[in-house]
Amino acid sequence: MARSPIDDVADAAKDAAYVSLGLGVLAFQRLQVRRNELHKALSSQTGEALGTLDAVSTLVGERLKMLEERLGAALEHR
């Protein structure tokens, strides 16, 4: 039995739909990989920033304590 041109068009449309769906799935997977890479990069930078912030906080605390001691000593000698 011979195939009609409509069958050929239907098959081509079906193939195009499958290809489009496959490309969509691949694009989605690529976006997921990029999102995970970005999350890892930002997490490591956030960790470094928190470590720096802790160090600065400790230094400021030490300097405030020293300032309080000096002010206390200066007020005693008034």
N, CA, C and O atoms as a Tripos MOL2 file, in Angstrom:
@<TRIPOS>MOLECULE
protein
  312   311    78     0     0
PROTEIN
NO_CHARGES

@<TRIPOS>ATOM
      1 N           0.8450   -1.1710    0.0000 N.3       1 MET1
      2 CA          0.0000    0.0000    0.0000 C.3       1 MET1
      3 C           0.8930    1.2380    0.0000 C.2       1 MET1
      4 O           1.8640    1.2940    0.7550 O.2       1 MET1
      5 N           0.5910    2.2010   -0.8090 N.am      2 ALA2
      6 CA          1.4050    3.4110   -0.9640 C.3       2 ALA2
      7 C           1.0750    4.4100    0.1370 C.2       2 ALA2
      8 O          -0.0630    4.5390    0.5890 O.2       2 ALA2
      9 N           2.1180    5.1010    0.5390 N.am      3 ARG3
     10 CA          1.9120    6.1310    1.5780 C.3       3 ARG3
     11 C           1.4160    7.4070    0.9130 C.2       3 ARG3
     12 O           1.8430    7.7730   -0.1820 O.2       3 ARG3
     13 N           0.5200    8.0560    1.5940 N.am      4 SER4
     14 CA          0.0160    9.3160    1.0480 C.3       4 SER4
     15 C           0.9100   10.4540    1.5190 C.2       4 SER4
     16 O           1.6150   10.3170    2.5190 O.2       4 SER4
     17 N           0.8870   11.5780    0.8050 N.am      5 PRO5
     18 CA          1.6860   12.7300    1.2350 C.3       5 PRO5
     19 C           1.2990   13.2340    2.6240 C.2       5 PRO5
     20 O           2.1260   13.8100    3.3310 O.2       5 PRO5
     21 N           0.0720   13.0210    3.0030 N.am      6 ILE6
     22 CA         -0.3770   13.4550    4.3360 C.3       6 ILE6
     23 C           0.3250   12.6280    5.4110 C.2       6 ILE6
     24 O           0.6610   13.1550    6.4720 O.2       6 ILE6
     25 N           0.5490   11.3460    5.1510 N.am      7 ASP7
     26 CA          1.2790   10.5060    6.1040 C.3       7 ASP7
     27 C           2.7150   10.9980    6.2630 C.2       7 ASP7
     28 O           3.2570   11.0190    7.3680 O.2       7 ASP7
     29 N           3.3220   11.3910    5.1470 N.am      8 ASP8
     30 CA          4.6890   11.9140    5.2100 C.3       8 ASP8
     31 C           4.7450   13.2120    6.0160 C.2       8 ASP8
     32 O           5.6630   13.4180    6.8100 O.2       8 ASP8
     33 N           3.7670   14.0770    5.8070 N.am      9 VAL9
     34 CA          3.7130   15.3450    6.5500 C.3       9 VAL9
     35 C           3.4810   15.0630    8.0300 C.2       9 VAL9
     36 O           4.0950   15.7080    8.8800 O.2       9 VAL9
     37 N           2.6200   14.1240    8.3490 N.am     10 ALA10
     38 CA          2.3480   13.7780    9.7520 C.3      10 ALA10
     39 C           3.6050   13.2200   10.4180 C.2      10 ALA10
     40 O           3.9150   13.5620   11.5590 O.2      10 ALA10
     41 N           4.3220   12.3630    9.6980 N.am     11 ASP11
     42 CA          5.5650   11.8070   10.2530 C.3      11 ASP11
     43 C           6.6180   12.9010   10.4660 C.2      11 ASP11
     44 O           7.3250   12.9070   11.4730 O.2      11 ASP11
     45 N           6.7080   13.8180    9.5070 N.am     12 ALA12
     46 CA          7.6790   14.9140    9.6500 C.3      12 ALA12
     47 C           7.3050   15.8050   10.8310 C.2      12 ALA12
     48 O           8.1820   16.2510   11.5710 O.2      12 ALA12
     49 N           6.0170   16.0680   11.0150 N.am     13 ALA13
     50 CA          5.5730   16.8870   12.1490 C.3      13 ALA13
     51 C           5.8560   16.1670   13.4680 C.2      13 ALA13
     52 O           6.2590   16.7930   14.4480 O.2      13 ALA13
     53 N           5.6420   14.8520   13.4870 N.am     14 LYS14
     54 CA          5.9110   14.0720   14.6970 C.3      14 LYS14
     55 C           7.4070   14.1030   15.0180 C.2      14 LYS14
     56 O           7.7910   14.2870   16.1730 O.2      14 LYS14
     57 N           8.2440   13.9240   14.0030 N.am     15 ASP15
     58 CA          9.6920   13.9790   14.2050 C.3      15 ASP15
     59 C          10.1280   15.3520   14.7100 C.2      15 ASP15
     60 O          10.9660   15.4470   15.6060 O.2      15 ASP15
     61 N           9.5670   16.4040   14.1440 N.am     16 ALA16
     62 CA          9.9000   17.7630   14.5820 C.3      16 ALA16
     63 C           9.4980   17.9790   16.0410 C.2      16 ALA16
     64 O          10.2160   18.6250   16.8030 O.2      16 ALA16
     65 N           8.3570   17.4380   16.4150 N.am     17 ALA17
     66 CA          7.9060   17.5730   17.8080 C.3      17 ALA17
     67 C           8.8620   16.8460   18.7530 C.2      17 ALA17
     68 O           9.2130   17.3690   19.8100 O.2      17 ALA17
     69 N           9.2810   15.6370   18.3690 N.am     18 TYR18
     70 CA         10.2160   14.8820   19.2090 C.3      18 TYR18
     71 C          11.5670   15.6010   19.3390 C.2      18 TYR18
     72 O          12.1480   15.6560   20.4230 O.2      18 TYR18
     73 N          12.0520   16.1460   18.2310 N.am     19 VAL19
     74 CA         13.3230   16.8700   18.2580 C.3      19 VAL19
     75 C          13.1920   18.1080   19.1470 C.2      19 VAL19
     76 O          14.0800   18.3960   19.9490 O.2      19 VAL19
     77 N          12.0950   18.8290   19.0060 N.am     20 SER20
     78 CA         11.8840   20.0300   19.8270 C.3      20 SER20
     79 C          11.8160   19.6720   21.3070 C.2      20 SER20
     80 O          12.4030   20.3580   22.1430 O.2      20 SER20
     81 N          11.1100   18.6120   21.6240 N.am     21 LEU21
     82 CA         11.0150   18.1760   23.0140 C.3      21 LEU21
     83 C          12.3820   17.7660   23.5490 C.2      21 LEU21
     84 O          12.7360   18.1080   24.6770 O.2      21 LEU21
     85 N          13.1500   17.0370   22.7460 N.am     22 GLY22
     86 CA         14.4880   16.6250   23.1740 C.3      22 GLY22
     87 C          15.3990   17.8130   23.4130 C.2      22 GLY22
     88 O          16.1440   17.8410   24.3930 O.2      22 GLY22
     89 N          15.3450   18.8040   22.5150 N.am     23 LEU23
     90 CA         16.1640   20.0070   22.7020 C.3      23 LEU23
     91 C          15.7380   20.7650   23.9550 C.2      23 LEU23
     92 O          16.5780   21.3140   24.6670 O.2      23 LEU23
     93 N          14.4430   20.7940   24.2220 N.am     24 GLY24
     94 CA         13.9600   21.4440   25.4410 C.3      24 GLY24
     95 C          14.4760   20.7540   26.6950 C.2      24 GLY24
     96 O          14.8740   21.4140   27.6550 O.2      24 GLY24
     97 N          14.4690   19.4290   26.6850 N.am     25 VAL25
     98 CA         14.9830   18.6630   27.8330 C.3      25 VAL25
     99 C          16.4760   18.9210   28.0230 C.2      25 VAL25
    100 O          16.9340   19.1180   29.1490 O.2      25 VAL25
    101 N          17.2300   18.9200   26.9330 N.am     26 LEU26
    102 CA         18.6690   19.1860   27.0330 C.3      26 LEU26
    103 C          18.9450   20.5900   27.5560 C.2      26 LEU26
    104 O          19.8420   20.7810   28.3770 O.2      26 LEU26
    105 N          18.1790   21.5730   27.0870 N.am     27 ALA27
    106 CA         18.3610   22.9510   27.5610 C.3      27 ALA27
    107 C          18.0480   23.0420   29.0450 C.2      27 ALA27
    108 O          18.7620   23.7140   29.7880 O.2      27 ALA27
    109 N          16.9840   22.3700   29.4870 N.am     28 PHE28
    110 CA         16.6290   22.3870   30.9000 C.3      28 PHE28
    111 C          17.7260   21.7560   31.7440 C.2      28 PHE28
    112 O          18.0740   22.2900   32.7970 O.2      28 PHE28
    113 N          18.2720   20.6380   31.3050 N.am     29 GLN29
    114 CA         19.3450   19.9810   32.0470 C.3      29 GLN29
    115 C          20.5860   20.8630   32.1120 C.2      29 GLN29
    116 O          21.2490   20.9240   33.1480 O.2      29 GLN29
    117 N          20.9020   21.5410   31.0250 N.am     30 ARG30
    118 CA         22.0580   22.4390   31.0080 C.3      30 ARG30
    119 C          21.8460   23.5790   32.0080 C.2      30 ARG30
    120 O          22.7790   23.9640   32.7130 O.2      30 ARG30
    121 N          20.6270   24.1210   32.0710 N.am     31 LEU31
    122 CA         20.3300   25.1830   33.0390 C.3      31 LEU31
    123 C          20.4750   24.6800   34.4730 C.2      31 LEU31
    124 O          20.9650   25.4000   35.3430 O.2      31 LEU31
    125 N          20.0540   23.4560   34.7130 N.am     32 GLN32
    126 CA         20.1940   22.8890   36.0560 C.3      32 GLN32
    127 C          21.6630   22.7710   36.4450 C.2      32 GLN32
    128 O          22.0310   23.0750   37.5800 O.2      32 GLN32
    129 N          22.5010   22.3350   35.5160 N.am     33 VAL33
    130 CA         23.9380   22.2190   35.7900 C.3      33 VAL33
    131 C          24.5160   23.5940   36.0980 C.2      33 VAL33
    132 O          25.2800   23.7500   37.0510 O.2      33 VAL33
    133 N          24.1510   24.6010   35.2870 N.am     34 ARG34
    134 CA         24.6570   25.9670   35.5150 C.3      34 ARG34
    135 C          24.2020   26.4890   36.8630 C.2      34 ARG34
    136 O          24.9720   27.1360   37.5730 O.2      34 ARG34
    137 N          22.9370   26.2090   37.2280 N.am     35 ARG35
    138 CA         22.4140   26.6640   38.5140 C.3      35 ARG35
    139 C          23.1990   26.0320   39.6650 C.2      35 ARG35
    140 O          23.5280   26.7070   40.6400 O.2      35 ARG35
    141 N          23.4950   24.7430   39.5470 N.am     36 ASN36
    142 CA         24.2680   24.0650   40.5970 C.3      36 ASN36
    143 C          25.6810   24.6210   40.6940 C.2      36 ASN36
    144 O          26.2060   24.7920   41.7940 O.2      36 ASN36
    145 N          26.3040   24.9070   39.5430 N.am     37 GLU37
    146 CA         27.6490   25.4850   39.5580 C.3      37 GLU37
    147 C          27.6340   26.8600   40.2060 C.2      37 GLU37
    148 O          28.5210   27.1890   40.9950 O.2      37 GLU37
    149 N          26.6390   27.6570   39.8790 N.am     38 LEU38
    150 CA         26.5240   28.9910   40.4720 C.3      38 LEU38
    151 C          26.2870   28.9030   41.9740 C.2      38 LEU38
    152 O          26.8540   29.6770   42.7450 O.2      38 LEU38
    153 N          25.4550   27.9650   42.3830 N.am     39 HIS39
    154 CA         25.1870   27.7820   43.8180 C.3      39 HIS39
    155 C          26.4640   27.4220   44.5670 C.2      39 HIS39
    156 O          26.7240   27.9570   45.6450 O.2      39 HIS39
    157 N          27.2610   26.5190   44.0040 N.am     40 LYS40
    158 CA         28.5180   26.1300   44.6440 C.3      40 LYS40
    159 C          29.4880   27.3090   44.7280 C.2      40 LYS40
    160 O          30.1390   27.5150   45.7520 O.2      40 LYS40
    161 N          29.5750   28.0770   43.6460 N.am     41 ALA41
    162 CA         30.4870   29.2260   43.6310 C.3      41 ALA41
    163 C          30.0670   30.2630   44.6620 C.2      41 ALA41
    164 O          30.9080   30.7990   45.3830 O.2      41 ALA41
    165 N          28.7840   30.5470   44.7370 N.am     42 LEU42
    166 CA         28.3060   31.5490   45.6970 C.3      42 LEU42
    167 C          28.4330   31.0530   47.1280 C.2      42 LEU42
    168 O          28.7120   31.8350   48.0360 O.2      42 LEU42
    169 N          28.2290   29.7550   47.3330 N.am     43 SER43
    170 CA         28.3610   29.1980   48.6830 C.3      43 SER43
    171 C          29.7890   29.3330   49.1850 C.2      43 SER43
    172 O          30.0060   29.6800   50.3460 O.2      43 SER43
    173 N          30.7590   29.0660   48.3330 N.am     44 SER44
    174 CA         32.1540   29.1730   48.7740 C.3      44 SER44
    175 C          32.5150   30.6310   49.0470 C.2      44 SER44
    176 O          33.2300   30.9200   50.0070 O.2      44 SER44
    177 N          32.0300   31.5470   48.2180 N.am     45 GLN45
    178 CA         32.3130   32.9660   48.4470 C.3      45 GLN45
    179 C          31.6370   33.4530   49.7200 C.2      45 GLN45
    180 O          32.2030   34.2600   50.4560 O.2      45 GLN45
    181 N          30.4390   32.9710   49.9790 N.am     46 THR46
    182 CA         29.7270   33.3580   51.1970 C.3      46 THR46
    183 C          30.4770   32.8640   52.4280 C.2      46 THR46
    184 O          30.5700   33.5710   53.4310 O.2      46 THR46
    185 N          31.0090   31.6470   52.3460 N.am     47 GLY47
    186 CA         31.7850   31.1030   53.4610 C.3      47 GLY47
    187 C          33.0280   31.9270   53.7320 C.2      47 GLY47
    188 O          33.3600   32.1900   54.8880 O.2      47 GLY47
    189 N          33.7140   32.3350   52.6840 N.am     48 GLU48
    190 CA         34.9030   33.1690   52.8430 C.3      48 GLU48
    191 C          34.5350   34.5240   53.4420 C.2      48 GLU48
    192 O          35.2410   35.0360   54.3100 O.2      48 GLU48
    193 N          33.4320   35.1020   52.9750 N.am     49 ALA49
    194 CA         33.0010   36.4040   53.4820 C.3      49 ALA49
    195 C          32.6330   36.3100   54.9580 C.2      49 ALA49
    196 O          32.9350   37.2200   55.7300 O.2      49 ALA49
    197 N          31.9870   35.2250   55.3550 N.am     50 LEU50
    198 CA         31.6360   35.0590   56.7660 C.3      50 LEU50
    199 C          32.8800   34.9090   57.6300 C.2      50 LEU50
    200 O          32.9260   35.4300   58.7440 O.2      50 LEU50
    201 N          33.8830   34.2050   57.1330 N.am     51 GLY51
    202 CA         35.1380   34.0750   57.8810 C.3      51 GLY51
    203 C          35.8100   35.4210   58.0630 C.2      51 GLY51
    204 O          36.3130   35.7260   59.1450 O.2      51 GLY51
    205 N          35.8200   36.2310   57.0090 N.am     52 THR52
    206 CA         36.4020   37.5690   57.1000 C.3      52 THR52
    207 C          35.6000   38.4310   58.0650 C.2      52 THR52
    208 O          36.1710   39.1780   58.8600 O.2      52 THR52
    209 N          34.2910   38.3300   57.9960 N.am     53 LEU53
    210 CA         33.4300   39.1090   58.8920 C.3      53 LEU53
    211 C          33.6640   38.7220   60.3480 C.2      53 LEU53
    212 O          33.6820   39.5900   61.2210 O.2      53 LEU53
    213 N          33.8420   37.4470   60.6180 N.am     54 ASP54
    214 CA         34.1360   37.0000   61.9870 C.3      54 ASP54
    215 C          35.4630   37.5840   62.4730 C.2      54 ASP54
    216 O          35.5700   38.0190   63.6190 O.2      54 ASP54
    217 N          36.4670   37.5930   61.6050 N.am     55 ALA55
    218 CA         37.7680   38.1340   61.9870 C.3      55 ALA55
    219 C          37.6680   39.6320   62.2790 C.2      55 ALA55
    220 O          38.2420   40.1190   63.2530 O.2      55 ALA55
    221 N          36.9450   40.3500   61.4410 N.am     56 VAL56
    222 CA         36.7740   41.7930   61.6580 C.3      56 VAL56
    223 C          35.9850   42.0390   62.9320 C.2      56 VAL56
    224 O          36.3140   42.9420   63.7010 O.2      56 VAL56
    225 N          34.9610   41.2550   63.1620 N.am     57 SER57
    226 CA         34.1560   41.3990   64.3750 C.3      57 SER57
    227 C          35.0010   41.1760   65.6280 C.2      57 SER57
    228 O          34.8720   41.9190   66.6010 O.2      57 SER57
    229 N          35.8570   40.1700   65.6140 N.am     58 THR58
    230 CA         36.7380   39.8970   66.7450 C.3      58 THR58
    231 C          37.6960   41.0570   66.9740 C.2      58 THR58
    232 O          37.9100   41.4780   68.1100 O.2      58 THR58
    233 N          38.2690   41.5710   65.8950 N.am     59 LEU59
    234 CA         39.1990   42.6950   66.0000 C.3      59 LEU59
    235 C          38.5110   43.9360   66.5600 C.2      59 LEU59
    236 O          39.0670   44.6210   67.4180 O.2      59 LEU59
    237 N          37.3070   44.2250   66.0800 N.am     60 VAL60
    238 CA         36.5650   45.3890   66.5780 C.3      60 VAL60
    239 C          36.2320   45.2030   68.0550 C.2      60 VAL60
    240 O          36.3280   46.1470   68.8390 O.2      60 VAL60
    241 N          35.8450   44.0000   68.4320 N.am     61 GLY61
    242 CA         35.5470   43.7280   69.8380 C.3      61 GLY61
    243 C          36.7640   43.9540   70.7250 C.2      61 GLY61
    244 O          36.6540   44.5430   71.8000 O.2      61 GLY61
    245 N          37.9280   43.4830   70.2740 N.am     62 GLU62
    246 CA         39.1540   43.6810   71.0500 C.3      62 GLU62
    247 C          39.4870   45.1690   71.1750 C.2      62 GLU62
    248 O          39.8840   45.6270   72.2460 O.2      62 GLU62
    249 N          39.3280   45.9190   70.0920 N.am     63 ARG63
    250 CA         39.6390   47.3490   70.1180 C.3      63 ARG63
    251 C          38.6590   48.1020   71.0110 C.2      63 ARG63
    252 O          39.0580   49.0420   71.6990 O.2      63 ARG63
    253 N          37.4070   47.7160   71.0140 N.am     64 LEU64
    254 CA         36.4330   48.3670   71.8970 C.3      64 LEU64
    255 C          36.7520   48.0880   73.3590 C.2      64 LEU64
    256 O          36.6230   48.9700   74.2080 O.2      64 LEU64
    257 N          37.1640   46.8720   73.6460 N.am     65 LYS65
    258 CA         37.5280   46.5290   75.0250 C.3      65 LYS65
    259 C          38.7280   47.3690   75.4710 C.2      65 LYS65
    260 O          38.7490   47.8760   76.5930 O.2      65 LYS65
    261 N          39.7270   47.5150   74.5920 N.am     66 MET66
    262 CA         40.8910   48.3230   74.9230 C.3      66 MET66
    263 C          40.4900   49.7860   75.1260 C.2      66 MET66
    264 O          40.9970   50.4450   76.0340 O.2      66 MET66
    265 N          39.5900   50.2950   74.2930 N.am     67 LEU67
    266 CA         39.1240   51.6710   74.4190 C.3      67 LEU67
    267 C          38.3910   51.8770   75.7460 C.2      67 LEU67
    268 O          38.5890   52.8880   76.4180 O.2      67 LEU67
    269 N          37.5560   50.9290   76.1130 N.am     68 GLU68
    270 CA         36.8450   51.0210   77.3920 C.3      68 GLU68
    271 C          37.8250   51.0570   78.5650 C.2      68 GLU68
    272 O          37.6520   51.8350   79.5030 O.2      68 GLU68
    273 N          38.8550   50.2100   78.5030 N.am     69 GLU69
    274 CA         39.8480   50.1890   79.5820 C.3      69 GLU69
    275 C          40.5820   51.5220   79.6780 C.2      69 GLU69
    276 O          40.8000   52.0320   80.7770 O.2      69 GLU69
    277 N          40.9600   52.0840   78.5480 N.am     70 ARG70
    278 CA         41.6770   53.3610   78.5520 C.3      70 ARG70
    279 C          40.7790   54.5000   79.0350 C.2      70 ARG70
    280 O          41.2160   55.3690   79.7890 O.2      70 ARG70
    281 N          39.5210   54.4870   78.5930 N.am     71 LEU71
    282 CA         38.5890   55.5100   79.0700 C.3      71 LEU71
    283 C          38.3520   55.3930   80.5530 C.2      71 LEU71
    284 O          38.2720   56.4010   81.2560 O.2      71 LEU71
    285 N          38.2390   54.1600   81.0410 N.am     72 GLY72
    286 CA         38.0570   53.9460   82.4740 C.3      72 GLY72
    287 C          39.2550   54.4570   83.2620 C.2      72 GLY72
    288 O          39.0900   55.0890   84.3050 O.2      72 GLY72
    289 N          40.4690   54.1860   82.7640 N.am     73 ALA73
    290 CA         41.6690   54.6440   83.4420 C.3      73 ALA73
    291 C          41.7640   56.1700   83.4040 C.2      73 ALA73
    292 O          42.1720   56.7910   84.3860 O.2      73 ALA73
    293 N          41.3890   56.7750   82.2760 N.am     74 ALA74
    294 CA         41.4390   58.2320   82.1620 C.3      74 ALA74
    295 C          40.4350   58.8840   83.0870 C.2      74 ALA74
    296 O          40.7210   59.9330   83.6640 O.2      74 ALA74
    297 N          39.2660   58.2870   83.2410 N.am     75 LEU75
    298 CA         38.2480   58.8670   84.1230 C.3      75 LEU75
    299 C          38.6420   58.7360   85.5900 C.2      75 LEU75
    300 O          38.2610   59.5810   86.4000 O.2      75 LEU75
    301 N          39.3920   57.7020   85.9530 N.am     76 GLU76
    302 CA         39.8450   57.5240   87.3250 C.3      76 GLU76
    303 C          40.8730   58.5780   87.7140 C.2      76 GLU76
    304 O          40.9360   58.9770   88.8770 O.2      76 GLU76
    305 N          41.6730   59.0310   86.7660 N.am     77 HIS77
    306 CA         42.7170   60.0190   87.0480 C.3      77 HIS77
    307 C          42.2260   61.4480   86.9670 C.2      77 HIS77
    308 O          43.0390   62.3640   87.0820 O.2      77 HIS77
    309 N          40.9920   61.6780   86.7850 N.am     78 ARG78
    310 CA         40.4450   63.0290   86.6860 C.3      78 ARG78
    311 C          40.4660   63.7380   87.9840 C.2      78 ARG78
    312 O          40.0380   64.8890   88.0650 O.2      78 ARG78
@<TRIPOS>BOND
     1     1     2 1
     2     2     3 1
     3     3     4 2
     4     3     5 am
     5     5     6 1
     6     6     7 1
     7     7     8 2
     8     7     9 am
     9     9    10 1
    10    10    11 1
    11    11    12 2
    12    11    13 am
    13    13    14 1
    14    14    15 1
    15    15    16 2
    16    15    17 am
    17    17    18 1
    18    18    19 1
    19    19    20 2
    20    19    21 am
    21    21    22 1
    22    22    23 1
    23    23    24 2
    24    23    25 am
    25    25    26 1
    26    26    27 1
    27    27    28 2
    28    27    29 am
    29    29    30 1
    30    30    31 1
    31    31    32 2
    32    31    33 am
    33    33    34 1
    34    34    35 1
    35    35    36 2
    36    35    37 am
    37    37    38 1
    38    38    39 1
    39    39    40 2
    40    39    41 am
    41    41    42 1
    42    42    43 1
    43    43    44 2
    44    43    45 am
    45    45    46 1
    46    46    47 1
    47    47    48 2
    48    47    49 am
    49    49    50 1
    50    50    51 1
    51    51    52 2
    52    51    53 am
    53    53    54 1
    54    54    55 1
    55    55    56 2
    56    55    57 am
    57    57    58 1
    58    58    59 1
    59    59    60 2
    60    59    61 am
    61    61    62 1
    62    62    63 1
    63    63    64 2
    64    63    65 am
    65    65    66 1
    66    66    67 1
    67    67    68 2
    68    67    69 am
    69    69    70 1
    70    70    71 1
    71    71    72 2
    72    71    73 am
    73    73    74 1
    74    74    75 1
    75    75    76 2
    76    75    77 am
    77    77    78 1
    78    78    79 1
    79    79    80 2
    80    79    81 am
    81    81    82 1
    82    82    83 1
    83    83    84 2
    84    83    85 am
    85    85    86 1
    86    86    87 1
    87    87    88 2
    88    87    89 am
    89    89    90 1
    90    90    91 1
    91    91    92 2
    92    91    93 am
    93    93    94 1
    94    94    95 1
    95    95    96 2
    96    95    97 am
    97    97    98 1
    98    98    99 1
    99    99   100 2
   100    99   101 am
   101   101   102 1
   102   102   103 1
   103   103   104 2
   104   103   105 am
   105   105   106 1
   106   106   107 1
   107   107   108 2
   108   107   109 am
   109   109   110 1
   110   110   111 1
   111   111   112 2
   112   111   113 am
   113   113   114 1
   114   114   115 1
   115   115   116 2
   116   115   117 am
   117   117   118 1
   118   118   119 1
   119   119   120 2
   120   119   121 am
   121   121   122 1
   122   122   123 1
   123   123   124 2
   124   123   125 am
   125   125   126 1
   126   126   127 1
   127   127   128 2
   128   127   129 am
   129   129   130 1
   130   130   131 1
   131   131   132 2
   132   131   133 am
   133   133   134 1
   134   134   135 1
   135   135   136 2
   136   135   137 am
   137   137   138 1
   138   138   139 1
   139   139   140 2
   140   139   141 am
   141   141   142 1
   142   142   143 1
   143   143   144 2
   144   143   145 am
   145   145   146 1
   146   146   147 1
   147   147   148 2
   148   147   149 am
   149   149   150 1
   150   150   151 1
   151   151   152 2
   152   151   153 am
   153   153   154 1
   154   154   155 1
   155   155   156 2
   156   155   157 am
   157   157   158 1
   158   158   159 1
   159   159   160 2
   160   159   161 am
   161   161   162 1
   162   162   163 1
   163   163   164 2
   164   163   165 am
   165   165   166 1
   166   166   167 1
   167   167   168 2
   168   167   169 am
   169   169   170 1
   170   170   171 1
   171   171   172 2
   172   171   173 am
   173   173   174 1
   174   174   175 1
   175   175   176 2
   176   175   177 am
   177   177   178 1
   178   178   179 1
   179   179   180 2
   180   179   181 am
   181   181   182 1
   182   182   183 1
   183   183   184 2
   184   183   185 am
   185   185   186 1
   186   186   187 1
   187   187   188 2
   188   187   189 am
   189   189   190 1
   190   190   191 1
   191   191   192 2
   192   191   193 am
   193   193   194 1
   194   194   195 1
   195   195   196 2
   196   195   197 am
   197   197   198 1
   198   198   199 1
   199   199   200 2
   200   199   201 am
   201   201   202 1
   202   202   203 1
   203   203   204 2
   204   203   205 am
   205   205   206 1
   206   206   207 1
   207   207   208 2
   208   207   209 am
   209   209   210 1
   210   210   211 1
   211   211   212 2
   212   211   213 am
   213   213   214 1
   214   214   215 1
   215   215   216 2
   216   215   217 am
   217   217   218 1
   218   218   219 1
   219   219   220 2
   220   219   221 am
   221   221   222 1
   222   222   223 1
   223   223   224 2
   224   223   225 am
   225   225   226 1
   226   226   227 1
   227   227   228 2
   228   227   229 am
   229   229   230 1
   230   230   231 1
   231   231   232 2
   232   231   233 am
   233   233   234 1
   234   234   235 1
   235   235   236 2
   236   235   237 am
   237   237   238 1
   238   238   239 1
   239   239   240 2
   240   239   241 am
   241   241   242 1
   242   242   243 1
   243   243   244 2
   244   243   245 am
   245   245   246 1
   246   246   247 1
   247   247   248 2
   248   247   249 am
   249   249   250 1
   250   250   251 1
   251   251   252 2
   252   251   253 am
   253   253   254 1
   254   254   255 1
   255   255   256 2
   256   255   257 am
   257   257   258 1
   258   258   259 1
   259   259   260 2
   260   259   261 am
   261   261   262 1
   262   262   263 1
   263   263   264 2
   264   263   265 am
   265   265   266 1
   266   266   267 1
   267   267   268 2
   268   267   269 am
   269   269   270 1
   270   270   271 1
   271   271   272 2
   272   271   273 am
   273   273   274 1
   274   274   275 1
   275   275   276 2
   276   275   277 am
   277   277   278 1
   278   278   279 1
   279   279   280 2
   280   279   281 am
   281   281   282 1
   282   282   283 1
   283   283   284 2
   284   283   285 am
   285   285   286 1
   286   286   287 1
   287   287   288 2
   288   287   289 am
   289   289   290 1
   290   290   291 1
   291   291   292 2
   292   291   293 am
   293   293   294 1
   294   294   295 1
   295   295   296 2
   296   295   297 am
   297   297   298 1
   298   298   299 1
   299   299   300 2
   300   299   301 am
   301   301   302 1
   302   302   303 1
   303   303   304 2
   304   303   305 am
   305   305   306 1
   306   306   307 1
   307   307   308 2
   308   307   309 am
   309   309   310 1
   310   310   311 1
   311   311   312 2
@<TRIPOS>SUBSTRUCTURE
     1 MET1         2 RESIDUE 1 A MET
     2 ALA2         6 RESIDUE 1 A ALA
     3 ARG3        10 RESIDUE 1 A ARG
     4 SER4        14 RESIDUE 1 A SER
     5 PRO5        18 RESIDUE 1 A PRO
     6 ILE6        22 RESIDUE 1 A ILE
     7 ASP7        26 RESIDUE 1 A ASP
     8 ASP8        30 RESIDUE 1 A ASP
     9 VAL9        34 RESIDUE 1 A VAL
    10 ALA10       38 RESIDUE 1 A ALA
    11 ASP11       42 RESIDUE 1 A ASP
    12 ALA12       46 RESIDUE 1 A ALA
    13 ALA13       50 RESIDUE 1 A ALA
    14 LYS14       54 RESIDUE 1 A LYS
    15 ASP15       58 RESIDUE 1 A ASP
    16 ALA16       62 RESIDUE 1 A ALA
    17 ALA17       66 RESIDUE 1 A ALA
    18 TYR18       70 RESIDUE 1 A TYR
    19 VAL19       74 RESIDUE 1 A VAL
    20 SER20       78 RESIDUE 1 A SER
    21 LEU21       82 RESIDUE 1 A LEU
    22 GLY22       86 RESIDUE 1 A GLY
    23 LEU23       90 RESIDUE 1 A LEU
    24 GLY24       94 RESIDUE 1 A GLY
    25 VAL25       98 RESIDUE 1 A VAL
    26 LEU26      102 RESIDUE 1 A LEU
    27 ALA27      106 RESIDUE 1 A ALA
    28 PHE28      110 RESIDUE 1 A PHE
    29 GLN29      114 RESIDUE 1 A GLN
    30 ARG30      118 RESIDUE 1 A ARG
    31 LEU31      122 RESIDUE 1 A LEU
    32 GLN32      126 RESIDUE 1 A GLN
    33 VAL33      130 RESIDUE 1 A VAL
    34 ARG34      134 RESIDUE 1 A ARG
    35 ARG35      138 RESIDUE 1 A ARG
    36 ASN36      142 RESIDUE 1 A ASN
    37 GLU37      146 RESIDUE 1 A GLU
    38 LEU38      150 RESIDUE 1 A LEU
    39 HIS39      154 RESIDUE 1 A HIS
    40 LYS40      158 RESIDUE 1 A LYS
    41 ALA41      162 RESIDUE 1 A ALA
    42 LEU42      166 RESIDUE 1 A LEU
    43 SER43      170 RESIDUE 1 A SER
    44 SER44      174 RESIDUE 1 A SER
    45 GLN45      178 RESIDUE 1 A GLN
    46 THR46      182 RESIDUE 1 A THR
    47 GLY47      186 RESIDUE 1 A GLY
    48 GLU48      190 RESIDUE 1 A GLU
    49 ALA49      194 RESIDUE 1 A ALA
    50 LEU50      198 RESIDUE 1 A LEU
    51 GLY51      202 RESIDUE 1 A GLY
    52 THR52      206 RESIDUE 1 A THR
    53 LEU53      210 RESIDUE 1 A LEU
    54 ASP54      214 RESIDUE 1 A ASP
    55 ALA55      218 RESIDUE 1 A ALA
    56 VAL56      222 RESIDUE 1 A VAL
    57 SER57      226 RESIDUE 1 A SER
    58 THR58      230 RESIDUE 1 A THR
    59 LEU59      234 RESIDUE 1 A LEU
    60 VAL60      238 RESIDUE 1 A VAL
    61 GLY61      242 RESIDUE 1 A GLY
    62 GLU62      246 RESIDUE 1 A GLU
    63 ARG63      250 RESIDUE 1 A ARG
    64 LEU64      254 RESIDUE 1 A LEU
    65 LYS65      258 RESIDUE 1 A LYS
    66 MET66      262 RESIDUE 1 A MET
    67 LEU67      266 RESIDUE 1 A LEU
    68 GLU68      270 RESIDUE 1 A GLU
    69 GLU69      274 RESIDUE 1 A GLU
    70 ARG70      278 RESIDUE 1 A ARG
    71 LEU71      282 RESIDUE 1 A LEU
    72 GLY72      286 RESIDUE 1 A GLY
    73 ALA73      290 RESIDUE 1 A ALA
    74 ALA74      294 RESIDUE 1 A ALA
    75 LEU75      298 RESIDUE 1 A LEU
    76 GLU76      302 RESIDUE 1 A GLU
    77 HIS77      306 RESIDUE 1 A HIS
    78 ARG78      310 RESIDUE 1 A ARG
